[in-house]
Amino acid sequence: MNIKKNVTIIMDQIIIKKMNKLEVFIARMKRLGIKVNVMGNAPWIYIDEINGKRVTEKFEAEHGFTVAWYPVRLGAEIEFTDIREIFKLIRKYA
């Protein structure tokens, strides 16, 4: 019997995943019927697509629309850029 495999199975059963702010945001948009795809390039997190439409705007970055930044410190939460600008973009593409 493989001990490492058993430990992995037990850990998978014990670990309860805490959703971060970005996952909550995406889940809430999904409940509203808006599918938001994001992609990351540390420390930026970009909105890549909204309802299958590719986002072309740039906001607070040179390569895409920055929705949030990865945390700088361990245990820190993701920080959104500007929630008003994010919703303006969502209204435009939704």
C-alpha positions as CSV (number, residue, x, y, z in Angstrom):
1,M,0.0,0.0,0.0
2,N,1.4,3.4,-1.0
3,I,1.6,5.7,2.1
4,K,2.0,8.8,0.0
5,K,-1.2,8.1,-1.9
6,N,-3.1,7.5,1.4
7,V,-1.8,10.7,2.9
8,T,-2.9,12.6,-0.2
9,I,-6.4,11.1,-0.1
10,I,-6.7,12.0,3.6
11,M,-5.4,15.6,3.0
12,D,-7.9,16.1,0.2
13,Q,-10.7,15.1,2.5
14,I,-9.5,17.4,5.3
15,I,-8.6,20.5,3.4
16,I,-11.5,22.9,3.1
17,K,-10.8,25.4,0.4
18,K,-11.4,29.0,1.4
19,M,-12.6,31.1,-1.6
20,N,-10.7,34.3,-2.1
21,K,-12.3,37.6,-3.2
22,L,-11.7,36.9,-6.9
23,E,-13.3,33.5,-6.8
24,V,-16.3,34.9,-5.0
25,F,-16.5,37.7,-7.6
26,I,-16.4,35.3,-10.5
27,A,-19.1,33.0,-8.8
28,R,-21.4,36.0,-8.2
29,M,-21.0,37.1,-11.9
30,K,-21.8,33.6,-13.0
31,R,-25.0,33.6,-10.9
32,L,-26.0,36.8,-12.8
33,G,-25.4,35.0,-16.1
34,I,-22.1,36.7,-16.8
35,K,-19.2,34.4,-17.5
36,V,-15.9,36.1,-16.6
37,N,-12.5,34.5,-17.5
38,V,-9.4,35.8,-15.9
39,M,-5.7,35.1,-16.4
40,G,-2.7,36.0,-14.4
41,N,0.8,37.2,-14.9
42,A,2.2,37.9,-11.5
43,P,1.4,40.3,-9.9
44,W,-1.4,41.3,-12.3
45,I,-4.7,39.4,-12.8
46,Y,-6.4,40.4,-16.0
47,I,-10.0,40.0,-17.2
48,D,-9.5,37.9,-20.4
49,E,-13.0,37.4,-21.6
50,I,-16.5,38.4,-20.6
51,N,-19.3,36.1,-22.0
52,G,-16.9,34.8,-24.6
53,K,-15.9,38.2,-25.9
54,R,-12.2,39.0,-25.7
55,V,-11.5,42.1,-23.7
56,T,-9.2,44.5,-25.6
57,E,-9.1,47.5,-23.1
58,K,-6.1,48.2,-21.0
59,F,-6.3,49.4,-17.4
60,E,-3.4,49.8,-15.0
61,A,-1.2,47.6,-17.2
62,E,0.3,47.5,-20.6
63,H,-1.1,44.1,-21.6
64,G,-4.7,43.9,-20.5
65,F,-7.5,45.1,-18.1
66,T,-6.2,44.6,-14.6
67,V,-8.9,43.4,-12.3
68,A,-6.7,42.7,-9.3
69,W,-3.2,42.0,-8.0
70,Y,-1.8,38.9,-6.5
71,P,-1.0,39.4,-2.8
72,V,2.5,40.5,-2.0
73,R,2.7,38.9,1.4
74,L,1.8,35.4,2.5
75,G,-1.7,35.3,4.0
76,A,-2.7,38.6,2.4
77,E,-5.9,38.8,0.2
78,I,-6.1,39.7,-3.4
79,E,-6.7,43.5,-4.0
80,F,-9.1,44.7,-6.6
81,T,-8.0,47.6,-8.8
82,D,-11.1,49.8,-9.2
83,I,-14.5,48.1,-8.8
84,R,-16.3,50.9,-10.7
85,E,-14.1,50.5,-13.7
86,I,-14.5,46.7,-13.6
87,F,-18.3,47.0,-13.7
88,K,-18.2,49.6,-16.5
89,L,-16.2,47.0,-18.5
90,I,-18.6,44.2,-17.6
91,R,-21.6,46.3,-18.7
92,K,-19.9,47.1,-22.0
93,Y,-19.2,43.4,-22.8
94,A,-22.2,41.7,-21.2
